[in-house]
Amino acid sequence: MIHPLSWKNDLLLLEDRPDHTINLNDLLEEKSVHENLLATPLANFYSILIKKREFIQNNTLFTRTRILPRMPYLSFNHYPFLKDELAKRCWLLAEKVRDYFYGSAMLDNSIKSWKQRIDRYTEGEVIPLPILRGSNEIWQQLTEQVLKEQQMIIQSAKGEQSTIPLKLTEKLVYLLGIIDGDGHLSKHQVHIVDYSKKQIEQLQRFFLELFGVTGNIVEGNDGNYYILLVNGKWIVRLINFITGHPTGRKYESLQEPLILKEHPGEHLRDTYWRGLFDADACFKQGVVFSTIVRKIAEDLSSYLDANQVNFTFSEREVGGILSFILYVPTGYRTKLHSLIGCWHPDKSKEFLDLLTHRRKGELEAFRGYANNVFTKEGYFNFQLLDNQVGVLNAGESIKQKRLDFNIVRKELAQKIGISYQLLAAYENNKATPPLGVVNQITKIFEEPLMPFLERESLNFFKVNKKVLLPLKPNYHLKECMKYLHPRSRNYISVLTDDLSIMTQINKQFSVPIHELNKKRISNFALKNFLTIFGIYKHIK
């Protein structure tokens, strides 16, 4: 016997557990997780918005009249197809809805009564979401539109409208981190506390963009902090579903959302920790993260280990409350910043100041770029470099350029004043052409040297040892040059003990990391580049 669909057997509704409402973490911890859950974790919007307990709570006359007003409503303004579909299927829908609510606290088994109820909602151009479960056709159309838009527009019985996003995005995940750090959920409201009004106003904008609700900002009693209050029962339910963050006391059950470890999204795990750091970290004297939730501290430790960011871990009890503290040492702060960044308006400046602040006793030789070293297009003028500097892997580009202009090798060799055999060696990458030769060739073919190097991706150069040289100035280059000082012979001093900065120098110039550990680099081409294009003060 096939039983009609009801709230009791509806597979879209999750079975809540005695101790808490089931959430995405619970589903992912189960052994048989469908792949669709990882790909589209918020696709089952029905289970996020509606709970089985709402059909049965307090079987009183008051509650029976309050079941539907507790549900989210859909407006025909945003879902215009509903009006015609409901009218077309009204009697059949009424029967199906009677069956769906059978056994609930509503106790209305009259098909006629349900039809009249649906008619009244249709006249008001809204409909409670569970009524649509009575029609497979209507539900299919709704699902297609909702998943296409990746959001659901709902309103309360009082007409208060909000948006429920159904895709994990950077701003949504950032808010989850903020709420797990400085937030609190009540049944119908999100509370977030921060000392910075700019941060609270930023979070208010994020809520408006994501959920279509503004929220209210309240100043704390002593004026030293601000509270953002955002009303919305279904917003609370979405946050609870993704993170497991409960209403009421939160401390014991918080953890990093499991979907962020499994989801192949756009660095969303990093974004979650950005939110938590913006909430619970301090960047004034160092990078210090503090929490009273052991599981959050353990998850952060796992995240930092996975990204090879060193840290120290300690526990401290103050006033009977145990805190877990993670400290990121100097050599790994830059790497942490590149991973998570910082969106907090005040803390962002503190973090950057911390990264750029030199420790007492550190030297600084670099004073900026030299004058008249750039081409009109904004490139470094490599014609100023020593003629010994060769262009690696330029052979194919030279050969193709010659063929494009239909010039034989002998003729080109004569034009640039070298032997046929040497040009052949250059073209076959058996010898490295000096910059002077490459410049002569590009002049013959009426193309400036620097655009040619950029177009052909020729940015590795060599005099005995190869080096990656940028063709144009950039922020990371300038930051690296602050810690380099050209010396006598071919040596360059590295003026820092910070491992993360030395790693960045290695990445910028592709110089051997083992030489960086000696706090000096031996590379003539790099030294020539720094000497020609940089201005340095003399240091001992």
Buried (B, 14 or more C-beta within 10 A) or exposed (E): EEEEBBBBEBEEBBEBEEEEBBBBBBBBEEEEEEEEBEEBBBBBBBBBBBBBEBBBBEEEEEBBEBBBEBBBBBBBEBBEEBBEBBEEBBEEBBBBBBBBBBBBBBEBEEBEEBBEBBBEBBEEBBBBBBBBBBBEEBBEBBBEEBBEBEBBBBBBBEEEBBBBBBBBBBBBBBBBBBBBBBBBBEEBBBBBBBEBBEBBBBBBEBBBEBBBBEBEBBEEEEEEBBBBBBBBBBBBBBBBBBBBBBBEEBEEBBBBBBBBBBBEBEBBBBBBBBBBBBBBBBBEEEBBBBBBBBBBBBBBBEBBEEBEBBBEEEEEEEEEEEBBBBBBBBBBBBBBBBBBBBBBBBBBEBBEEBBEEEEEEEEBBBEEBBEEBBBEEEBBBBEBBBEBBBBBBBBEBBBEBBEEEEBEBEEBBEEBEBEBEBBBBBBEBEBBBBBBBBBBBBEBBEEBBBBBBBEBEBBBBBBEBBBBBBBEBEEEBEBBBBBBBBBEEBBBBBBBEBBBBBBBBBEBBBBEEEBBEEEBBBBBBBBBBBBBBBEBEEEE
